[in-house]
Amino acid sequence: MMALNRYRLRHLAKKGHRGATKASALLERPDRLLGVILIGNNFVNFSAASIATLLAIQILGESGVAWAPVICTFLFLIFAEVAPKTIAAAFPERVALPSSHVLKFLLWLLYPLVWSVSILSNGLLRLFGISNQGNNQDHLSRDELRTVVFEGAKIASQSQNMMLGVLDLDRVSVDDIMVPKNEIIGIDLDDDIEAIIQQLRTSQYTRLPVFHESVDNIAGILHVRSAIRFLSGENLTKAGLLQEVDDAYFVPENTSLQTQIRHFQKRKERIGLVVDEYGDIQGIVTLEDILEEIVGEFTTDLAAASSDIHPQSDGSFYVDGGATIRVINRALNWKLPSEGPKTLNGLITETLETIPEAPVCIAIQGYRIEIIRLKDNMIVTAKLFPDDSQTEPG
């Protein structure tokens, strides 16, 4: 009874399984369940021991008094304790569900005695500050549920990964998945109107930031529907374009994805500009970016699809310094540290504790990183070698 999977038991009870329904009712009061089981168990054991002693005296005489406990202990230990309880532990559902009918009847039959025993035992426990009510706490924490999904559930790997992605939304913040500021593609109102029109006609994005000179001077967000309306009109001027621009939505950089997806839903937004504590723009995050954390990237070969990661014939990878650690780990299935700096450039400079002046090679958690190209105090390209433990046999 105690080894039953409580969640499967509730599932069977909801489906109308009579044994599961009775077992669930019995487990709601484990003190009474244990009471009726132990009353019957002790009554049978003591009765059998007494009968065995009388039989031993009649057969072996007074020396039988010494042999009776030895024989009873051996027989009961093997045939009434270890063997049957081992079977019950191995097949709890097969044993417990049919047994629940008998236990329910015995509980009704012996209720006055069970009630008395429960009152006395619970009163004794309360003297020591112990309450039997804590036995019904079957709620799983987020980490425990994650373990159940990862190890216990027999489901397709893709569905499993999606559920794990949902559980991990609280652990990831928007600055972990955002597009960095230097990679944001938008419309610069300082460009010529002809260049802007050409950019609108060839853009692959449904929403574009509109700014003056840099994204720090944001004017708003332009939707592709508004861009089509602008292009189909006669007022093809920057002022006309600004009339189609919506206000920008700003997101604090440490907002968890779980919280942000609710904010997107509440505000009917799909894109937000990520800002730090000083209000400076750090990047851009979209609803699609969050959904990719749940369903995975919309490509099977992440390393080949990423413009920042370039596989080499010797098994190494040329990686742009601005590539995020999270993207590298997901694309290559690596475990570079992601708790601190978000980009490869930041990880290397933090490890060196200085800005390198010449190409160097370092090791970070078993991965070898060789700086290939530097420019303006930034690491432009680095060569990454996989962890030796992943490539060596055994």
ChimeraX attribute file (.defattr): number of C-alpha atoms within 10 A of each C-alpha:
attribute: neighborCount
match mode: 1-to-1
recipient: residues
	/A:1	21
	/A:2	13
	/A:3	12
	/A:4	20
	/A:5	12
	/A:6	16
	/A:7	10
	/A:8	12
	/A:9	19
	/A:10	16
	/A:11	14
	/A:12	16
	/A:13	18
	/A:14	12
	/A:15	11
	/A:16	11
	/A:17	15
	/A:18	16
	/A:19	19
	/A:20	25
	/A:21	20
	/A:22	18
	/A:23	28
	/A:24	20
	/A:25	15
	/A:26	19
	/A:27	18
	/A:28	13
	/A:29	16
	/A:30	18
	/A:31	20
	/A:32	20
	/A:33	23
	/A:34	17
	/A:35	22
	/A:36	24
	/A:37	15
	/A:38	13
	/A:39	14
	/A:40	13
	/A:41	13
	/A:42	11
	/A:43	12
	/A:44	12
	/A:45	15
	/A:46	11
	/A:47	12
	/A:48	14
	/A:49	18
	/A:50	15
	/A:51	12
	/A:52	19
	/A:53	21
	/A:54	17
	/A:55	15
	/A:56	20
	/A:57	16
	/A:58	11
	/A:59	11
	/A:60	13
	/A:61	11
	/A:62	13
	/A:63	11
	/A:64	17
	/A:65	16
	/A:66	12
	/A:67	15
	/A:68	20
	/A:69	16
	/A:70	10
	/A:71	15
	/A:72	17
	/A:73	13
	/A:74	11
	/A:75	12
	/A:76	15
	/A:77	13
	/A:78	13
	/A:79	11
	/A:80	14
	/A:81	11
	/A:82	12
	/A:83	12
	/A:84	14
	/A:85	15
	/A:86	11
	/A:87	12
	/A:88	17
	/A:89	15
	/A:90	12
	/A:91	13
	/A:92	17
	/A:93	20
	/A:94	12
	/A:95	17
	/A:96	21
	/A:97	21
	/A:98	15
	/A:99	15
	/A:100	22
	/A:101	16
	/A:102	12
	/A:103	18
	/A:104	16
	/A:105	11
	/A:106	16
	/A:107	19
	/A:108	12
	/A:109	12
	/A:110	14
	/A:111	15
	/A:112	11
	/A:113	14
	/A:114	23
	/A:115	16
	/A:116	13
	/A:117	17
	/A:118	20
	/A:119	14
	/A:120	12
	/A:121	13
	/A:122	15
	/A:123	14
	/A:124	12
	/A:125	13
	/A:126	12
	/A:127	9
	/A:128	8
	/A:129	8
	/A:130	12
	/A:131	12
	/A:132	12
	/A:133	11
	/A:134	8
	/A:135	12
	/A:136	11
	/A:137	7
	/A:138	9
	/A:139	8
	/A:140	10
	/A:141	9
	/A:142	12
	/A:143	11
	/A:144	11
	/A:145	15
	/A:146	19
	/A:147	13
	/A:148	13
	/A:149	18
	/A:150	16
	/A:151	10
	/A:152	10
	/A:153	10
	/A:154	10
	/A:155	11
	/A:156	8
	/A:157	10
	/A:158	11
	/A:159	13
	/A:160	17
	/A:161	18
	/A:162	17
	/A:163	16
	/A:164	19
	/A:165	21
	/A:166	17
	/A:167	17
	/A:168	18
	/A:169	19
	/A:170	15
	/A:171	11
	/A:172	17
	/A:173	19
	/A:174	27
	/A:175	23
	/A:176	23
	/A:177	22
	/A:178	21
	/A:179	21
	/A:180	20
	/A:181	16
	/A:182	11
	/A:183	10
	/A:184	16
	/A:185	16
	/A:186	21
	/A:187	24
	/A:188	20
	/A:189	19
	/A:190	12
	/A:191	12
	/A:192	11
	/A:193	15
	/A:194	11
	/A:195	13
	/A:196	19
	/A:197	19
	/A:198	10
	/A:199	13
	/A:200	20
	/A:201	13
	/A:202	8
	/A:203	14
	/A:204	10
	/A:205	11
	/A:206	11
	/A:207	19
	/A:208	21
	/A:209	24
	/A:210	25
	/A:211	18
	/A:212	14
	/A:213	13
	/A:214	16
	/A:215	23
	/A:216	13
	/A:217	12
	/A:218	19
	/A:219	19
	/A:220	18
	/A:221	23
	/A:222	24
	/A:223	17
	/A:224	17
	/A:225	12
	/A:226	17
	/A:227	20
	/A:228	13
	/A:229	13
	/A:230	20
	/A:231	17
	/A:232	10
	/A:233	10
	/A:234	9
	/A:235	11
	/A:236	15
	/A:237	15
	/A:238	15
	/A:239	10
	/A:240	14
	/A:241	21
	/A:242	16
	/A:243	11
	/A:244	17
	/A:245	18
	/A:246	15
	/A:247	12
	/A:248	17
	/A:249	15
	/A:250	16
	/A:251	23
	/A:252	20
	/A:253	22
	/A:254	16
	/A:255	16
	/A:256	18
	/A:257	25
	/A:258	18
	/A:259	13
	/A:260	23
	/A:261	18
	/A:262	11
	/A:263	14
	/A:264	16
	/A:265	11
	/A:266	9
	/A:267	9
	/A:268	9
	/A:269	14
	/A:270	16
	/A:271	21
	/A:272	22
	/A:273	25
	/A:274	25
	/A:275	18
	/A:276	15
	/A:277	9
	/A:278	7
	/A:279	13
	/A:280	12
	/A:281	21
	/A:282	21
	/A:283	23
	/A:284	25
	/A:285	23
	/A:286	20
	/A:287	16
	/A:288	12
	/A:289	19
	/A:290	23
	/A:291	16
	/A:292	14
	/A:293	19
	/A:294	19
	/A:295	17
	/A:296	16
	/A:297	15
	/A:298	9
	/A:299	10
	/A:300	10
	/A:301	11
	/A:302	17
	/A:303	20
	/A:304	14
	/A:305	13
	/A:306	15
	/A:307	11
	/A:308	18
	/A:309	24
	/A:310	15
	/A:311	15
	/A:312	11
	/A:313	6
	/A:314	7
	/A:315	10
	/A:316	15
	/A:317	20
	/A:318	19
	/A:319	24
	/A:320	21
	/A:321	25
	/A:322	19
	/A:323	22
	/A:324	24
	/A:325	26
	/A:326	20
	/A:327	20
	/A:328	21
	/A:329	15
	/A:330	14
	/A:331	18
	/A:332	16
	/A:333	13
	/A:334	16
	/A:335	16
	/A:336	17
	/A:337	14
	/A:338	15
	/A:339	9
	/A:340	10
	/A:341	17
	/A:342	20
	/A:343	20
	/A:344	25
	/A:345	23
	/A:346	20
	/A:347	20
	/A:348	24
	/A:349	15
	/A:350	13
	/A:351	13
	/A:352	12
	/A:353	9
	/A:354	9
	/A:355	16
	/A:356	15
	/A:357	11
	/A:358	9
	/A:359	12
	/A:360	13
	/A:361	13
	/A:362	15
	/A:363	14
	/A:364	13
	/A:365	10
	/A:366	15
	/A:367	17
	/A:368	16
	/A:369	22
	/A:370	18
	/A:371	22
	/A:372	18
	/A:373	16
	/A:374	17
	/A:375	9
	/A:376	6
	/A:377	10
	/A:378	16
	/A:379	23
	/A:380	18
	/A:381	22
	/A:382	24
	/A:383	21
	/A:384	22
	/A:385	17
	/A:386	18
	/A:387	17
	/A:388	11
	/A:389	10
	/A:390	10
	/A:391	9
	/A:392	7
	/A:393	6
	/A:394	5
